[in-house]
Amino acid sequence: MDVEQDKIIRLNLGAGEHEIPGFVAIDRKNGQEVYPLDGYEDGTVDEIRASHILEHFPWETIRDVVTHWVQKLRPGGVIRIAVPDFDWISKEHVNGRLLNAQSYVMGGHTDANDHHAAIFNRESLTEVLIDCGCWQIRRWQSEIQDCAALPVSLNLMGTKRGNEEFTVQKVGGILSVPRYGPTIHMQCAITAFQRIGIPLRVGQGAFWHQVLSELLEGEIEHGAEFIFTLDYDTVFCASDLLEMYRLMQCYEEVDAICSVQSRRVHGTALFTMIGADGRLRGQASMEEFARNLTPVLTGHFGLTLFRVSALKEMPRPWFMPEPNAEKRWGENRVDADMAFWKAWHIGKKTLCVANRVIVGHIQELITWPDATLKPLYQPVMEYDQLGMPAEVMRMTAEEQCAMLAKLEESKQ
């Protein structure tokens, strides 16, 4: 089939008997396969509608199928997919509602084609769309009375990424730095934000949380819909900003996204999670971080993206540190950032960590010569607590001569 470049092409995959004006009906019953889509060149289709057809493919081929469909779309083209919502089925079944769960999950088995081979929920279908080249994921409603109009139907649509992905709009960046002392490695922030056209505003003061609050208010007044917060000691690049922005566009139910960053010295991850019992968790399996986003309780402001609409709903002041039970600022106090996340959670706002956005955390190191004059690195905080490393060279003249003699012997 020859396709004219200026002709609008809309495909209704798995159409069955449902005709939609303006759409080309493609169905096995009509002698046409929805995969592969023969007769349509890559980058020529404006819209694809796939209502309750994807679940008929084996789960291990799902990404191949959707990638193929997306490849047929023009940049900026839209794909709309409807599948049975496994979360809805499970919830209704557990609540005792009489429904044909077997048919919803496994297919009606009315003929050889009526078998399901994959299950989906909102999270898994979103992941598929993102991984196959889409963004701006959102829900859609069926314009006809087909399976996509049923309560069991999960309807998600995405836009094929193109050059427009790099046009970041209504996003601001803010950086709070100390009033005195070095502002460590700000060059990466300046370079990254300039590269994709995000204005970066820097505030300076003795109290981090007060400066950050005013910077956030300023971005809101400037009409920002999303705001990046970052620290002066975070190392990242422009692609990290774009990935977080893309994820925020894909997950409309997420209010904030933080990056993966390690704590200084100790190296533990700078986020926390809670279990089913509502208590903080000490461990998590790697399987929980296999997807694009993982829900967390608290994160770090080193590189975090906020949805302004959610921020506006938060009661002020946003950052209010709390002393411990003895009204002192020692152990068990609540710092301003943790107080923020506590209020964020109480306000039922969502926070996720972007598992593929890995950023660095700068720390000051002391370089010591060890016994062989090779460099030995020690964090400043560790030196304050433990003093000089035991491996540092502290020898008499005789011991140094003996060591050098052994080194010479080992070379021969």
Sine and cosine of phi, psi and omega as CSV:
sin_phi,cos_phi,sin_psi,cos_psi,sin_omega,cos_omega
0.00,0.00,0.80,-0.60,0.06,-1.00
-0.99,0.11,0.74,-0.67,-0.06,-1.00
-0.93,-0.38,0.81,-0.59,0.06,-1.00
-0.99,0.17,0.70,-0.71,-0.09,-1.00
-0.91,0.41,-0.49,0.87,-0.06,-1.00
-1.00,-0.08,0.06,1.00,-0.02,-1.00
-1.00,-0.02,0.72,-0.70,0.03,-1.00
-0.98,0.19,0.82,-0.57,-0.05,-1.00
-0.87,-0.49,0.85,-0.53,0.05,-1.00
-0.82,-0.57,0.76,-0.65,-0.05,-1.00
-0.91,-0.42,0.72,-0.69,0.07,-1.00
-0.95,-0.32,0.99,-0.11,-0.09,-1.00
-0.99,0.14,0.69,-0.72,-0.04,-1.00
0.91,0.41,0.63,0.77,-0.13,-0.99
-0.91,0.42,-0.53,0.85,-0.08,-1.00
0.88,0.48,-0.79,-0.61,0.01,-1.00
-0.99,-0.14,0.10,0.99,-0.05,-1.00
-1.00,-0.03,0.96,-0.30,0.06,-1.00
-1.00,-0.04,0.73,-0.68,0.03,-1.00
-0.86,-0.52,0.84,-0.55,0.00,-1.00
-0.82,0.57,0.73,-0.68,0.02,-1.00
1.00,0.02,-0.09,1.00,0.00,-1.00
-0.93,-0.37,0.61,-0.79,0.13,-0.99
-1.00,0.06,0.85,-0.52,-0.02,-1.00
-0.99,0.16,0.82,-0.57,0.03,-1.00
-0.82,-0.58,0.85,-0.53,-0.05,-1.00
-0.39,-0.92,0.55,-0.84,0.03,-1.00
-0.87,0.50,-0.53,0.85,0.02,-1.00
-0.91,0.42,-0.36,0.93,0.04,-1.00
-0.99,-0.16,0.16,0.99,0.02,-1.00
1.00,0.10,0.28,0.96,-0.01,-1.00
-0.83,-0.56,0.63,-0.77,0.03,-1.00
-0.99,-0.14,0.62,-0.79,0.05,-1.00
-0.99,0.14,-0.26,0.97,0.04,-1.00
-0.48,-0.88,0.88,-0.48,-0.04,1.00
-0.97,0.22,0.36,-0.93,0.01,-1.00
-1.00,0.04,0.99,0.13,0.00,-1.00
-0.94,0.33,0.59,-0.81,0.06,-1.00
1.00,-0.10,-0.08,1.00,0.02,-1.00
-0.83,-0.56,0.86,-0.51,0.00,-1.00
-0.96,0.29,0.42,-0.91,0.07,-1.00
-0.87,0.49,0.64,-0.77,0.07,-1.00
0.97,0.26,0.43,0.90,-0.05,-1.00
-0.86,-0.50,-0.20,0.98,-0.10,-0.99
-0.99,-0.16,0.67,-0.74,-0.03,-1.00
-1.00,0.05,-0.59,0.81,-0.06,-1.00
-0.48,-0.87,0.64,-0.77,0.09,-1.00
-0.82,-0.57,0.77,-0.64,0.06,-1.00
-0.89,-0.45,0.88,-0.48,-0.04,-1.00
-0.82,-0.57,1.00,0.00,-0.09,-1.00
-1.00,-0.10,0.92,-0.38,0.09,-1.00
0.79,0.62,0.77,0.63,0.09,-1.00
-0.83,-0.56,-0.50,0.86,-0.08,-1.00
-0.90,0.44,-0.58,0.81,-0.04,-1.00
-0.92,0.39,-0.19,0.98,0.02,-1.00
-0.99,0.15,-0.21,0.98,0.03,-1.00
-1.00,0.00,0.55,-0.84,0.06,-1.00
-0.84,0.54,0.61,-0.79,-0.12,-0.99
-0.86,0.51,-0.51,0.86,-0.04,-1.00
-0.96,0.27,-0.20,0.98,0.00,-1.00
-0.96,-0.28,0.01,1.00,-0.12,-0.99
-0.84,0.55,-0.73,0.68,-0.03,-1.00
-0.92,0.39,-0.55,0.84,0.07,-1.00
-0.90,0.44,-0.67,0.74,-0.02,-1.00
-0.90,0.43,-0.78,0.63,-0.05,-1.00
-0.92,0.39,-0.62,0.79,0.07,-1.00
-0.86,0.51,-0.67,0.74,0.03,-1.00
-0.88,0.48,-0.70,0.71,0.01,-1.00
-0.89,0.45,-0.71,0.70,-0.03,-1.00
-0.90,0.43,-0.58,0.81,0.03,-1.00
-0.88,0.48,-0.48,0.88,0.03,-1.00
-0.95,0.31,-0.37,0.93,-0.04,-1.00
-0.97,0.25,0.50,-0.87,0.19,-0.98
-0.97,0.26,0.40,-0.92,0.12,-0.99
-0.82,0.57,0.77,-0.63,-0.08,-1.00
1.00,0.01,-0.10,0.99,0.06,-1.00
-0.94,0.35,0.32,-0.95,-0.12,-0.99
-0.89,-0.46,0.67,-0.74,0.15,-0.99
-0.88,-0.47,0.75,-0.66,0.02,-1.00
-0.89,-0.46,0.84,-0.54,-0.04,-1.00
-0.85,-0.53,0.70,-0.72,0.10,-0.99
-0.81,-0.59,0.73,-0.68,0.00,-1.00
-0.60,-0.80,0.31,-0.95,0.12,-0.99
-0.89,0.46,0.68,-0.73,-0.03,-1.00
-1.00,-0.01,0.96,-0.27,-0.07,-1.00
-0.90,0.43,-0.56,0.83,0.04,-1.00
-0.89,0.45,-0.67,0.74,0.02,-1.00
-0.90,0.43,-0.69,0.72,0.00,-1.00
-0.87,0.48,-0.73,0.68,-0.03,-1.00
-0.88,0.47,-0.71,0.70,-0.02,-1.00
-0.89,0.45,-0.72,0.70,0.00,-1.00
-0.90,0.44,-0.63,0.78,0.01,-1.00
-0.91,0.41,-0.72,0.69,-0.01,-1.00
-0.90,0.43,-0.56,0.83,0.00,-1.00
-0.98,0.20,0.04,1.00,0.11,-0.99
1.00,0.05,0.19,0.98,0.01,-1.00
-0.96,0.28,0.68,-0.74,0.03,-1.00
-0.98,0.21,0.93,-0.37,0.05,-1.00
-0.49,-0.87,0.39,-0.92,-0.03,-1.00
-1.00,0.10,0.97,0.25,-0.06,-1.00
-0.88,0.47,-0.60,0.80,0.01,-1.00
-0.85,0.52,-0.71,0.71,-0.02,-1.00
-0.92,0.39,-0.68,0.74,0.00,-1.00
-0.87,0.49,-0.66,0.75,-0.08,-1.00
-1.00,0.09,-0.72,0.70,-0.14,-0.99
-0.98,-0.18,-0.16,0.99,-0.06,-1.00
0.99,-0.14,0.34,-0.94,-0.06,-1.00
-0.98,0.20,-0.31,0.95,0.01,-1.00
0.85,0.53,0.53,0.85,0.03,-1.00
-0.97,0.24,-0.40,0.92,0.08,-1.00
-0.44,-0.90,-0.09,-1.00,-0.08,-1.00
-0.92,0.40,-0.35,0.94,-0.02,-1.00
-1.00,-0.03,-0.22,0.98,-0.15,-0.99
-1.00,-0.03,0.83,0.56,0.04,-1.00
-0.79,-0.62,0.70,-0.72,0.05,-1.00
-0.99,-0.13,0.59,-0.80,-0.04,-1.00
-0.77,-0.63,0.14,0.99,0.01,-1.00
-0.44,-0.90,0.48,-0.88,0.08,-1.00
-0.85,-0.53,0.44,-0.90,-0.08,-1.00
-0.64,-0.77,0.47,-0.88,0.30,-0.95
-0.75,-0.67,-0.04,-1.00,-0.08,-1.00
-0.84,0.54,-0.69,0.72,-0.07,-1.00
-0.92,0.39,-0.73,0.69,-0.08,-1.00
-0.93,0.36,-0.62,0.78,0.02,-1.00
-0.94,0.35,-0.60,0.80,0.08,-1.00
-0.88,0.48,-0.69,0.72,0.03,-1.00
-0.85,0.52,-0.68,0.73,0.00,-1.00
-0.88,0.48,-0.74,0.68,-0.02,-1.00
-0.88,0.47,-0.68,0.73,0.00,-1.00
-0.90,0.43,-0.75,0.66,-0.06,-1.00
-0.91,0.42,-0.38,0.92,-0.04,-1.00
-0.99,-0.12,0.18,0.98,0.15,-0.99
0.97,-0.26,0.30,0.95,0.00,-1.00
-0.93,-0.36,0.32,-0.95,0.17,-0.99
-0.54,-0.84,-0.15,-0.99,-0.07,-1.00
0.78,0.63,0.79,0.61,-0.02,-1.00
-0.97,0.26,0.77,-0.64,0.04,-1.00
-0.46,-0.89,0.17,-0.99,-0.01,-1.00
-0.99,0.14,0.34,-0.94,0.08,-1.00
-0.59,-0.81,0.37,-0.93,0.00,-1.00
-0.92,-0.39,0.63,-0.77,-0.02,-1.00
-0.94,0.35,0.67,-0.74,0.01,-1.00
-1.00,0.04,-0.09,1.00,0.03,-1.00
-0.74,-0.68,0.19,-0.98,0.00,-1.00
-1.00,-0.01,0.97,0.25,0.09,-1.00
-0.88,-0.47,-0.25,-0.97,-0.01,-1.00
-0.88,0.48,-0.49,0.87,-0.01,-1.00
-0.93,0.36,-0.21,0.98,0.02,-1.00
-1.00,-0.05,-0.07,1.00,-0.03,-1.00
-0.98,0.19,0.44,-0.90,0.03,-1.00
-0.87,0.49,-0.46,0.89,-0.03,-1.00
-0.97,0.26,-0.20,0.98,-0.15,-0.99
-0.99,0.15,0.75,-0.67,0.14,-0.99
-0.98,-0.18,0.92,-0.39,-0.08,-1.00
-0.92,-0.39,0.92,-0.39,0.04,-1.00
-0.81,-0.59,0.58,-0.81,0.05,-1.00
-0.78,-0.63,0.47,-0.88,0.03,-1.00
-0.62,-0.78,0.34,-0.94,0.02,-1.00
-0.96,-0.29,0.71,-0.70,0.03,-1.00
-0.93,0.37,0.76,-0.65,-0.02,-1.00
-0.93,0.37,0.60,-0.80,0.07,-1.00
-0.54,-0.84,-0.41,-0.91,0.01,-1.00
-0.89,0.46,-0.42,0.91,-0.05,-1.00
-0.92,0.39,-0.25,0.97,0.03,-1.00
-0.87,0.49,-0.51,0.86,-0.07,-1.00
-1.00,0.04,0.05,1.00,0.11,-0.99
-1.00,-0.09,1.00,0.00,-0.04,-1.00
-1.00,0.06,0.84,-0.55,-0.10,-1.00
-0.87,-0.49,0.58,-0.82,0.09,-1.00
0.81,0.58,0.69,0.72,0.06,-1.00
-0.84,-0.55,0.72,-0.69,0.06,-1.00
-0.86,-0.51,0.36,-0.93,0.06,-1.00
-0.79,-0.62,0.66,-0.75,-0.02,-1.00
-0.75,-0.66,0.57,-0.82,-0.05,-1.00
-0.67,-0.74,0.88,-0.48,0.05,-1.00
-0.99,-0.17,0.83,-0.56,-0.04,-1.00
-0.84,-0.55,0.38,-0.92,0.00,-1.00
-0.90,0.43,0.43,-0.90,0.04,-1.00
-0.93,0.37,-0.61,0.79,0.00,-1.00
-0.83,-0.56,0.32,-0.95,0.06,-1.00
1.00,-0.05,0.10,-1.00,-0.08,-1.00
-0.95,0.30,0.56,-0.83,0.17,-0.99
-0.97,-0.23,0.99,-0.14,-0.26,-0.97
-0.94,0.35,0.86,-0.52,0.22,-0.97
0.79,0.61,0.81,0.59,0.07,-1.00
-0.97,0.24,-0.19,0.98,-0.08,-1.00
-0.87,0.49,-0.61,0.79,-0.01,-1.00
-0.90,0.43,-0.58,0.81,0.03,-1.00
-0.93,0.38,-0.73,0.69,-0.01,-1.00
-0.87,0.49,-0.71,0.71,-0.02,-1.00
-0.90,0.44,-0.73,0.68,-0.07,-1.00
-0.91,0.41,-0.72,0.69,-0.04,-1.00
-0.94,0.35,-0.63,0.78,0.04,-1.00
-0.90,0.43,-0.61,0.79,-0.08,-1.00
-0.87,0.48,-0.58,0.81,-0.04,-1.00
-0.94,-0.35,0.20,0.98,0.17,-0.99
0.97,0.22,0.48,0.88,0.07,-1.00
-0.99,-0.14,0.83,-0.57,0.05,-1.00
-0.91,0.40,0.72,-0.70,0.00,-1.00
-0.92,-0.40,0.88,-0.48,0.00,-1.00
-0.95,-0.31,0.75,-0.66,-0.06,-1.00
-0.93,-0.36,0.76,-0.65,0.08,-1.00
-0.89,-0.45,0.54,-0.84,-0.07,-1.00
-0.73,-0.68,0.69,-0.73,0.02,-1.00
-0.01,-1.00,0.14,-0.99,-0.05,-1.00
-0.97,0.24,-0.40,0.92,-0.09,-1.00
-0.90,-0.45,0.96,-0.29,-0.09,-1.00
-0.81,0.59,-0.74,0.68,-0.12,-0.99
-0.94,0.35,-0.53,0.85,0.03,-1.00
-0.94,0.34,-0.68,0.74,0.03,-1.00
-0.89,0.45,-0.69,0.73,-0.01,-1.00
-0.89,0.46,-0.66,0.75,0.01,-1.00
-0.86,0.50,-0.72,0.70,-0.02,-1.00
-0.92,0.39,-0.59,0.81,0.05,-1.00
-0.91,0.42,-0.66,0.75,0.05,-1.00
-0.88,0.48,-0.71,0.71,0.02,-1.00
-0.87,0.50,-0.64,0.77,-0.01,-1.00
-0.90,0.44,-0.66,0.75,0.02,-1.00
-0.91,0.41,-0.61,0.79,0.04,-1.00
-0.90,0.45,-0.68,0.74,0.02,-1.00
-0.90,0.44,-0.48,0.88,0.03,-1.00
-0.99,0.16,0.01,1.00,0.07,-1.00
1.00,0.04,0.31,0.95,0.02,-1.00
-0.93,0.37,0.61,-0.79,0.10,-1.00
-0.98,-0.17,-0.36,0.93,0.05,-1.00
-0.66,-0.75,0.58,-0.82,-0.02,-1.00
-0.72,-0.69,0.80,-0.60,0.15,-0.99
-1.00,0.04,0.75,-0.66,0.21,-0.98
-0.95,-0.32,0.60,-0.80,0.02,-1.00
-0.51,-0.86,0.38,-0.92,0.05,-1.00
-0.98,-0.18,0.36,-0.93,-0.01,-1.00
-0.95,0.31,-0.17,0.99,-0.04,-1.00
-0.90,-0.44,0.43,0.90,0.05,-1.00
-0.97,-0.23,0.68,-0.73,0.00,-1.00
-0.94,-0.35,0.84,-0.55,-0.05,-1.00
-0.39,-0.92,0.02,-1.00,0.01,-1.00
-0.67,-0.74,0.07,-1.00,-0.08,-1.00
-0.88,0.47,-0.58,0.82,-0.01,-1.00
-0.89,0.45,-0.49,0.87,0.07,-1.00
-0.91,0.41,-0.67,0.74,0.04,-1.00
-0.89,0.46,-0.70,0.71,-0.02,-1.00
-0.91,0.42,-0.64,0.77,0.01,-1.00
-0.91,0.42,-0.67,0.75,0.01,-1.00
-0.93,0.38,-0.64,0.77,0.06,-1.00
-0.90,0.44,-0.67,0.74,0.02,-1.00
-0.88,0.47,-0.70,0.71,0.01,-1.00
-0.90,0.44,-0.63,0.78,0.03,-1.00
-0.90,0.44,-0.56,0.83,0.04,-1.00
-0.95,0.30,-0.43,0.90,-0.06,-1.00
-1.00,0.04,-0.46,0.89,-0.06,-1.00
-0.89,-0.45,1.00,0.02,-0.10,-1.00
-0.93,0.36,-0.29,0.96,-0.01,-1.00
-1.00,0.04,-0.08,1.00,-0.02,-1.00
-1.00,-0.05,0.75,-0.66,-0.07,-1.00
-0.99,-0.12,-0.42,0.91,0.01,-1.00
-0.45,-0.89,0.56,-0.83,0.02,-1.00
-0.76,-0.65,0.81,-0.59,0.06,-1.00
-0.93,-0.36,0.33,-0.94,0.01,-1.00
-1.00,-0.02,0.17,-0.98,0.06,-1.00
-1.00,0.03,0.88,-0.47,-0.04,-1.00
-0.63,-0.78,0.57,-0.82,-0.03,-1.00
-0.99,-0.14,0.48,-0.88,0.08,-1.00
-0.95,0.30,0.54,-0.84,0.07,-1.00
-0.90,0.44,0.48,-0.88,0.07,-1.00
0.91,0.42,-0.89,0.45,-0.13,-0.99
-0.97,0.24,-0.51,0.86,0.07,-1.00
0.99,0.14,0.04,1.00,0.03,-1.00
-0.95,0.31,0.41,-0.91,-0.03,-1.00
-0.93,0.37,0.61,-0.80,-0.05,-1.00
-1.00,-0.04,0.83,0.55,0.20,-0.98
-0.45,-0.89,0.32,-0.95,0.02,-1.00
-0.80,-0.60,0.40,-0.92,0.01,-1.00
-0.73,-0.68,0.39,-0.92,0.05,-1.00
-0.87,-0.50,0.48,-0.88,0.01,-1.00
-1.00,-0.03,-0.09,-1.00,0.00,-1.00
-0.89,0.45,-0.41,0.91,0.01,-1.00
-1.00,0.09,0.02,1.00,0.03,-1.00
0.99,0.12,0.07,1.00,-0.02,-1.00
-0.98,-0.18,0.41,-0.91,0.01,-1.00
-0.89,0.46,0.64,-0.77,0.01,-1.00
-0.99,-0.13,0.61,-0.79,0.04,-1.00
-1.00,-0.07,-0.33,0.95,-0.05,-1.00
-0.63,-0.77,0.36,-0.93,0.08,-1.00
-0.49,-0.87,0.53,-0.85,0.01,-1.00
-0.99,0.13,0.47,-0.88,0.01,-1.00
-0.90,0.43,-0.42,0.91,0.03,-1.00
-0.88,0.48,-0.46,0.89,-0.01,-1.00
-0.94,0.34,-0.24,0.97,-0.04,-1.00
-0.92,-0.40,0.37,0.93,-0.02,-1.00
-0.99,0.15,-0.35,0.94,-0.03,-1.00
-1.00,-0.03,0.05,-1.00,0.00,-1.00
-0.89,0.46,-0.67,0.74,-0.07,-1.00
-0.79,-0.61,0.57,-0.82,0.10,-1.00
-0.77,-0.64,0.80,-0.60,0.02,-1.00
-0.89,0.46,0.70,-0.71,0.06,-1.00
-0.71,-0.70,0.25,-0.97,-0.01,-1.00
-1.00,0.06,-0.74,0.67,0.01,-1.00
-0.73,-0.68,0.38,-0.92,0.05,-1.00
-0.68,-0.73,-0.26,-0.97,0.00,-1.00
-0.88,-0.48,0.53,-0.84,-0.03,-1.00
-1.00,0.07,0.17,0.99,0.00,-1.00
-0.83,0.56,-0.68,0.73,0.14,-0.99
-0.40,-0.92,0.99,-0.15,-0.06,-1.00
-0.72,-0.70,0.61,-0.79,0.00,-1.00
-0.91,-0.41,0.80,-0.60,-0.03,-1.00
-0.94,-0.34,0.59,-0.81,0.17,-0.99
-1.00,0.04,0.87,-0.49,-0.13,-0.99
-0.88,0.47,-0.59,0.81,-0.01,-1.00
-0.86,0.51,-0.58,0.82,0.06,-1.00
-0.96,0.27,-0.63,0.78,-0.01,-1.00
-0.89,0.46,-0.62,0.78,-0.02,-1.00
-0.89,0.46,-0.47,0.88,-0.03,-1.00
-0.99,0.15,-0.13,0.99,-0.02,-1.00
-0.98,0.17,0.72,-0.70,0.05,-1.00
-0.92,0.39,0.57,-0.82,0.04,-1.00
-1.00,-0.09,0.42,-0.91,-0.01,1.00
-0.96,0.28,0.57,-0.82,-0.04,-1.00
-0.96,0.27,-0.55,0.84,-0.06,-1.00
-0.85,-0.52,0.96,-0.28,-0.01,-1.00
-0.70,-0.72,0.99,-0.17,0.00,-1.00
-0.90,0.43,0.44,-0.90,-0.03,-1.00
-0.79,-0.61,0.73,-0.68,0.07,-1.00
-0.95,0.31,0.16,-0.99,0.02,-1.00
-0.98,0.21,-0.09,-1.00,-0.07,-1.00
-0.87,0.49,-0.43,0.90,0.03,-1.00
-1.00,0.01,0.17,0.99,-0.01,-1.00
0.88,0.48,0.55,0.83,0.04,-1.00
-0.86,-0.51,0.26,-0.97,-0.08,-1.00
-0.98,-0.19,0.53,0.85,0.04,-1.00
-1.00,-0.06,-0.61,-0.80,-0.03,-1.00
-0.87,0.49,0.56,-0.83,0.00,-1.00
0.96,0.29,0.20,0.98,0.14,-0.99
-0.95,0.31,0.24,-0.97,0.08,-1.00
-0.91,-0.42,0.94,-0.33,0.01,-1.00
-0.93,0.35,0.22,-0.98,-0.11,-0.99
-0.87,0.49,-0.64,0.77,-0.03,-1.00
-0.93,0.37,-0.64,0.77,0.03,-1.00
-0.94,0.35,-0.56,0.83,0.08,-1.00
-0.90,0.44,-0.60,0.80,0.05,-1.00
-0.88,0.47,-0.76,0.65,-0.03,-1.00
-0.92,0.40,-0.51,0.86,0.07,-1.00
-0.89,0.46,-0.73,0.69,0.04,-1.00
-0.92,0.40,-0.59,0.80,0.03,-1.00
-0.86,0.51,-0.69,0.72,0.00,-1.00
-0.93,0.36,-0.69,0.72,0.03,-1.00
-0.88,0.48,-0.59,0.80,0.02,-1.00
-0.98,0.20,0.13,0.99,0.05,-1.00
0.87,0.48,0.55,0.84,0.12,-0.99
-1.00,0.00,0.51,-0.86,-0.08,-1.00
-0.98,-0.19,0.59,-0.81,0.06,-1.00
-0.72,-0.70,0.74,-0.68,0.05,-1.00
-0.75,-0.66,0.47,-0.88,0.11,-0.99
-0.99,-0.14,0.73,-0.68,0.03,-1.00
-0.99,0.11,0.97,-0.25,-0.19,-0.98
-0.92,0.39,-0.31,0.95,-0.02,-1.00
-0.97,-0.23,0.07,1.00,0.05,-1.00
-0.96,-0.26,0.99,-0.13,-0.05,-1.00
-0.97,-0.25,0.85,-0.53,-0.02,-1.00
-0.86,-0.51,0.38,-0.93,-0.02,-1.00
-1.00,-0.03,0.27,-0.96,0.00,-1.00
-0.72,-0.69,0.94,-0.34,-0.06,-1.00
-0.97,0.26,0.64,-0.77,0.13,-0.99
-0.63,-0.78,0.46,-0.89,0.02,-1.00
-0.97,0.23,0.70,-0.71,0.01,-1.00
-0.83,-0.56,0.55,-0.83,0.12,-0.99
-0.98,-0.18,0.75,-0.67,0.05,-1.00
-0.98,-0.19,0.85,-0.53,0.02,-1.00
-0.90,-0.43,0.48,-0.88,0.18,-0.98
-1.00,0.06,0.77,-0.64,0.05,-1.00
-0.99,0.10,-0.19,-0.98,-0.11,-0.99
-0.90,0.44,-0.37,0.93,0.02,-1.00
-0.96,-0.26,0.24,0.97,0.03,-1.00
0.94,0.35,0.24,0.97,0.12,-0.99
-0.99,0.13,0.49,-0.87,-0.06,-1.00
-0.94,0.34,0.66,-0.75,0.07,-1.00
-0.83,-0.55,0.81,-0.59,-0.12,-0.99
-0.96,-0.28,0.69,-0.72,-0.04,-1.00
-0.66,-0.75,0.78,-0.62,0.08,-1.00
-0.88,0.47,0.56,-0.83,-0.03,-1.00
-0.86,0.50,-0.66,0.75,-0.01,-1.00
-0.88,0.48,-0.59,0.81,0.01,-1.00
-0.93,0.37,-0.62,0.79,0.04,-1.00
-0.90,0.44,-0.66,0.75,0.01,-1.00
-0.87,0.50,-0.54,0.84,-0.06,-1.00
-1.00,0.00,-0.61,0.80,-0.16,-0.99
-0.90,-0.44,-0.28,0.96,-0.05,-1.00
0.99,0.11,-0.25,-0.97,-0.07,-1.00
-0.90,0.43,0.66,-0.75,0.04,-1.00
-0.88,0.48,0.53,-0.85,-0.03,-1.00
-0.91,0.40,-0.41,0.91,-0.06,-1.00
-0.98,0.20,-0.14,0.99,-0.04,-1.00
-0.92,0.40,0.62,-0.78,-0.07,-1.00
-0.92,0.39,0.86,-0.51,0.12,-0.99
-0.62,-0.78,1.00,0.08,-0.12,-0.99
-0.82,-0.58,0.44,-0.90,0.18,-0.98
-0.98,0.21,0.18,-0.98,0.01,-1.00
-0.87,0.48,-0.65,0.76,-0.01,-1.00
-0.90,0.43,-0.66,0.75,0.00,-1.00
-0.91,0.41,-0.62,0.79,0.02,-1.00
-0.90,0.43,-0.67,0.75,0.01,-1.00
-0.89,0.46,-0.67,0.75,0.00,-1.00
-0.90,0.43,-0.65,0.76,0.00,-1.00
-0.91,0.43,-0.69,0.72,0.01,-1.00
-0.90,0.44,-0.60,0.80,0.03,-1.00
-0.90,0.44,-0.66,0.75,0.03,-1.00
-0.90,0.43,-0.61,0.79,0.02,-1.00
-0.90,0.44,-0.65,0.76,0.02,-1.00
-0.91,0.42,-0.64,0.77,0.02,-1.00
-0.90,0.43,-0.61,0.79,-0.02,-1.00
-0.93,0.37,-0.40,0.92,-0.01,-1.00
-0.99,0.17,-0.41,0.91,-0.07,-1.00
-0.98,0.18,0.00,0.00,0.00,0.00
